[in-house]
Amino acid sequence: MIKDSAYAGEAIQKLLQEEEIEGVQLALDLNVSPQLVSHMKNDRRRMQKDVAQQSLKVYDDPTYAMELIYEFSGGYTSPVLKGKAIEHHRLAFEEFAVNEMQEAIQILHDVSFVKPPSETSREEKERVAQAIDEVSDAIMALTNLRAILATEYSIPLKEQMKKRQPVWKARGWIQ
């Protein structure tokens, strides 16, 4: 479910820092008042969906985009990893992502999806839920790795995604 508004203070603060801009410039870019930016930055007001969409058009900051989309999706997408148990370096994230992908691949090899869902036992459904968890962990790790690589190597992620769409269409993966 996509929310109409979400708290985005932490994401806004990080965006201002990463883009090295002031709240006044952000307000100009988003066509809102500086007071509204201040209120959103300090979580006194929620960011409205139209303002969020505009900010995603104006700024190509993968971490900001991930934070915003996570908040607006109600936690349906991958969060930005910020925990103490995560080393925030591209090499550490690469190793983390590879490990999570290997765990996902292993459980996908181990779990059988041959039976129709209506014919699976409770125990088999629990294994399917474990497979979903491992796939979710891998997606989260890969999404964070992609954001870090795009940021550190100054590769515009939006451009990269646009370049991939014709490839995906040619392969018949999307329409």
C-alpha positions in Angstrom: 0.0 0.0 0.0 1.4 3.4 -1.0 0.9 6.0 1.6 -0.2 9.6 0.8 2.4 11.0 3.2 5.3 9.8 5.3 7.8 11.1 7.8 11.0 11.8 5.9 13.2 13.9 8.3 16.2 11.5 8.3 16.1 11.1 4.5 15.9 14.9 4.0 18.7 15.6 6.4 20.9 13.0 4.6 20.0 14.5 1.2 20.9 18.0 2.3 24.2 16.7 3.6 25.0 14.6 0.5 23.9 17.3 -2.0 25.7 20.0 0.1 22.6 22.3 -0.1 20.6 24.3 2.4 16.9 23.8 3.1 16.2 27.0 1.2 17.6 25.5 -2.0 15.6 22.3 -1.4 12.5 24.4 -1.0 13.2 26.1 -4.3 13.8 22.8 -6.1 10.6 21.3 -4.7 8.5 24.4 -5.1 7.6 24.5 -1.4 8.3 26.9 1.4 11.5 26.8 3.5 9.3 26.5 6.6 7.7 23.3 5.2 11.2 21.9 4.5 12.2 22.7 8.0 9.1 21.0 9.4 9.6 17.9 7.2 13.3 17.8 8.1 12.5 17.8 11.8 9.6 15.3 11.4 7.0 17.9 12.5 5.2 17.5 9.2 4.9 14.5 6.9 6.1 14.8 3.3 3.2 14.6 0.9 3.4 12.1 -2.0 3.6 14.8 -4.7 6.5 16.5 -2.9 8.3 13.1 -2.6 7.7 12.4 -6.3 9.1 15.8 -7.3 12.2 15.3 -5.0 12.8 11.9 -6.7 12.7 13.6 -10.1 15.1 16.4 -9.1 17.7 14.4 -7.1 19.5 11.3 -8.1 20.6 10.1 -4.7 20.0 6.3 -4.4 20.1 6.3 -0.6 17.6 9.1 -0.3 15.4 7.4 -2.9 15.5 4.1 -0.9 14.6 5.8 2.3 11.7 7.7 0.8 10.3 4.7 -1.1 10.7 2.6 2.0 8.7 5.1 4.1 6.0 5.6 1.5 5.6 1.9 0.9 5.0 1.2 4.5 8.1 -1.0 4.7 7.3 -3.0 1.6 10.7 -2.3 0.0 14.2 -2.7 1.3 15.4 -0.3 3.9 18.7 1.5 4.0 21.0 -0.6 6.2 22.3 1.7 9.0 22.8 -0.8 11.9 25.9 -1.1 14.0 26.5 -4.7 12.7 27.0 -3.3 9.1 30.3 -1.9 7.9 29.5 0.9 5.6 32.1 0.3 2.9 31.6 -1.0 -0.6 33.8 -4.1 0.0 32.0 -5.1 3.1 28.7 -4.6 1.4 29.9 -6.7 -1.6 30.8 -9.6 0.8 27.5 -9.2 2.6 25.5 -9.2 -0.6 27.3 -12.3 -1.9 26.7 -14.2 1.4 23.0 -13.3 1.4 22.7 -14.3 -2.3 24.4 -17.6 -1.5 22.0 -18.3 1.4 19.0 -17.5 -0.9 20.3 -19.7 -3.6 20.9 -22.6 -1.2 17.4 -22.5 0.3 15.9 -22.2 -3.2 17.8 -25.4 -4.1 16.6 -27.1 -0.9 12.9 -26.1 -1.0 10.6 -27.8 -3.6 7.9 -25.7 -5.2 6.6 -28.5 -7.3 3.5 -29.1 -5.3 0.6 -26.7 -5.8 0.4 -24.3 -2.8 -3.0 -25.8 -1.9 -1.4 -29.2 -1.4 1.5 -28.2 0.8 1.8 -29.1 4.4 2.2 -26.6 7.2 5.9 -27.6 7.5 6.4 -27.1 3.7 4.8 -23.7 3.9 7.2 -22.8 6.7 10.1 -23.7 4.5 8.6 -21.5 1.7 8.4 -18.7 4.2 12.0 -19.2 5.1 12.8 -19.1 1.3 11.0 -15.8 1.1 13.0 -14.5 4.1 16.3 -15.4 2.5 15.3 -13.9 -0.9 14.2 -10.7 1.0 17.6 -10.6 2.7 19.4 -11.0 -0.6 17.3 -8.3 -2.2 18.0 -5.9 0.7 21.7 -6.5 0.5 21.8 -6.1 -3.3 19.7 -2.9 -3.2 22.0 -1.4 -0.6 25.1 -2.5 -2.5 23.8 -0.9 -5.7 23.1 2.4 -3.9 26.6 2.4 -2.4 28.3 1.6 -5.7 26.3 4.2 -7.6 27.1 6.8 -5.0 30.7 6.1 -4.5 31.5 5.9 -8.2 29.3 8.8 -9.1 27.2 6.8 -11.5 23.7 8.2 -11.9 21.4 5.3 -10.9 18.4 6.7 -12.7 20.3 6.7 -15.9 21.6 3.2 -15.4 18.0 2.0 -14.7 16.8 3.7 -17.9 19.6 2.0 -19.9 18.5 -1.4 -18.6 14.9 -1.1 -19.6 15.4 -1.7 -23.3 17.5 -4.8 -22.4 14.7 -6.1 -20.1 12.1 -5.4 -22.8 14.3 -7.2 -25.5 14.5 -10.2 -23.1 10.7 -10.2 -22.7 11.0 -9.5 -18.9 8.9 -6.3 -19.1 6.5 -4.8 -21.6 
